[in-house]
Amino acid sequence: GDRWNCKCSLRNTDKEPTPVPADIIIKGSEPQRGLESNPGTTGEIFSDNHPYFPENCGKCPFNKGVGKLFAALVGGKRNCNKCNKPITKSKVQAKLIRQQITEKIKKINEIIENPHKGIIYSLNNFITGKTCFRRSCLPDVLTHQIEDTNVKTWIIRFKPPTSFSNFNYEGWAYNRLDEDGTEKHKDCYGFLYYSLSIKGQTYWANIKAHKSYGEVLYTIEKKKPADLKKGYPDFLEKIKE
């Protein structure tokens, strides 16, 4: 078989198809657990018998290592049959995505030698001609859109500076204020908004006009910013320096 544990060999033929031997199972040709069904008829890649769906948390491969650490950090709760909350396929997929995001952030951090200054990328589509990509960028995006699968997929596939190539400048906004009237983000002059497409849908990148590092990615959101102002900000020259 091939790397997917397929038990079949293939070759082209002009012969008529043979009947399906439903009652004949050759010893040693039994399918792997979870692969007993036909996805073409069931609409499912894996059956509920697959090891992806353990009978309890003690046997869950995602209840340890990176997956368990991530769940602890975000206040996640483990689910299993013991607590009457069976692990579903969607939960397994979500845990796999979390692991991929953790690995992506780890790899990105390895290429950023200075955790504060980050890496400067020259980009013609950014109004200052460049962006500063810091270690905080992807975690900030994830924190603000923890439930958005499209944004999480964007993070997993993120590759600097290519992933910034479809950012289109749309406008800006002044720094937001807290309830007491003080600036919410004291490290920036305001925000720059860029539209981008993720899986055919329009999203909005919120870029900090950082006082020390210029344009810095902060969030990616589905909803168009309500405070967006057209044109260019009066603090543009400050962040170009």
Backbone hydrogen bonds, N-H to C=O, Kabsch-Sander energy under -0.5 kcal/mol:
donor,donor_aa,acceptor,acceptor_aa,energy
5,N,2,D,-1.9
22,A,20,V,-2.2
24,I,21,P,-1.3
25,I,23,D,-0.6
26,I,24,I,-0.5
29,S,26,I,-2.4
35,L,32,Q,-2.4
41,T,38,N,-1.9
42,T,38,N,-2.6
43,G,39,P,-1.8
47,S,34,G,-2.1
50,H,47,S,-1.8
53,F,50,H,-2.4
59,K,56,N,-1.1
60,C,57,C,-1.5
63,N,60,C,-1.7
67,G,64,K,-0.8
68,K,64,K,-0.9
69,L,65,G,-2.1
70,F,66,V,-2.7
71,A,67,G,-2.0
72,A,68,K,-1.9
73,L,69,L,-2.0
74,V,70,F,-1.9
75,G,72,A,-0.8
76,G,71,A,-4.1
83,C,80,C,-1.1
84,N,81,N,-1.8
85,K,80,C,-2.0
92,V,88,T,-2.0
93,Q,89,K,-2.3
94,A,90,S,-2.2
95,K,91,K,-2.1
96,L,92,V,-2.0
97,I,93,Q,-2.2
98,R,94,A,-2.2
99,Q,95,K,-2.0
100,Q,96,L,-2.1
101,I,97,I,-2.4
102,T,98,R,-2.4
103,E,99,Q,-2.2
104,K,100,Q,-2.3
105,I,101,I,-2.7
106,K,102,T,-1.9
107,K,103,E,-2.3
108,I,104,K,-2.6
109,N,105,I,-2.3
110,E,106,K,-1.2
111,I,107,K,-0.8
111,I,108,I,-0.9
112,I,108,I,-0.8
113,E,111,I,-0.9
118,G,114,N,-2.1
119,I,133,F,-2.3
121,Y,119,I,-0.5
121,Y,131,T,-2.7
123,L,121,Y,-0.5
123,L,129,G,-1.5
126,F,123,L,-1.2
129,G,126,F,-1.8
131,T,121,Y,-2.1
132,C,215,E,-3.0
133,F,119,I,-3.1
133,F,131,T,-0.7
134,R,132,C,-0.7
135,R,115,P,-0.6
137,C,134,R,-1.6
140,D,136,S,-2.2
141,V,137,C,-2.2
142,L,138,L,-2.6
143,T,139,P,-2.5
144,H,140,D,-1.7
145,Q,141,V,-1.2
146,I,143,T,-0.6
148,D,145,Q,-1.1
149,T,147,E,-0.8
152,K,148,D,-2.0
153,T,149,T,-2.4
154,W,150,N,-2.1
155,I,151,V,-2.1
156,I,152,K,-2.1
157,R,153,T,-2.2
158,F,155,I,-1.0
163,S,159,K,-2.3
164,F,161,P,-2.0
165,S,162,T,-2.0
167,F,164,F,-1.7
168,N,195,S,-2.6
170,E,193,Y,-3.1
171,G,193,Y,-1.4
172,W,229,K,-2.2
173,A,191,F,-2.1
175,N,189,Y,-1.0
178,D,182,T,-3.2
181,G,178,D,-1.9
184,K,176,R,-3.7
185,H,176,R,-0.6
186,K,184,K,-0.6
188,C,185,H,-1.5
189,Y,209,A,-2.8
191,F,173,A,-2.9
192,L,207,I,-2.9
193,Y,171,G,-3.1
194,Y,205,A,-2.1
195,S,168,N,-2.8
196,L,203,Y,-2.1
198,I,201,Q,-2.8
201,Q,198,I,-1.6
203,Y,196,L,-3.2
204,W,221,E,-3.2
205,A,194,Y,-3.7
206,N,204,W,-0.5
206,N,219,T,-3.1
207,I,192,L,-3.1
207,I,205,A,-0.8
208,K,206,N,-0.5
208,K,216,V,-3.0
209,A,190,G,-2.5
210,H,208,K,-1.5
210,H,214,G,-2.7
211,K,187,D,-2.8
214,G,210,H,-1.3
216,V,208,K,-2.1
216,V,214,G,-0.6
218,Y,206,N,-2.1
219,T,206,N,-1.6
221,E,204,W,-3.0
228,L,225,P,-1.0
229,K,172,W,-2.9
236,L,233,P,-1.3
239,I,235,F,-1.3
240,K,236,L,-1.0
241,E,237,E,-0.8
